[in-house]
């Protein structure tokens, strides 16, 4: 009898928790640091940047750099944004994984990309971290 009561109690609590977790939440778009785009919109422009850091870059500088990469993703004109280190893929002649970090930014248009280029967050990132990179390569492409 006690096991049956515990089972009913467990499923009752589980059901209530499930109901609360599935409830819709109101999102205050005005307070969002990132512009919310409709799920159906597809980006039309890709901006991919590869960074090679200078030898002797400290862990503190690298940590600040990674925090800067994260903050870059909050620029309002960005459609979607990702950053990371090279993947541990198989070595092949066509793969260049010699860089330290890369960002992949996607925009709804080239005009949105141009806004990103002059955004204060982007400009501050460059100013704050340019002293630690040895090389930066950018690949931009329009997307079909």
Beta strands, then each sheet from edge to edge (+ up, - down):
strand 1: 45-53
strand 2: 80-84
strand 3: 101-107
strand 4: 133-142
sheet 1: 2+ 3- 1+ 4-
end
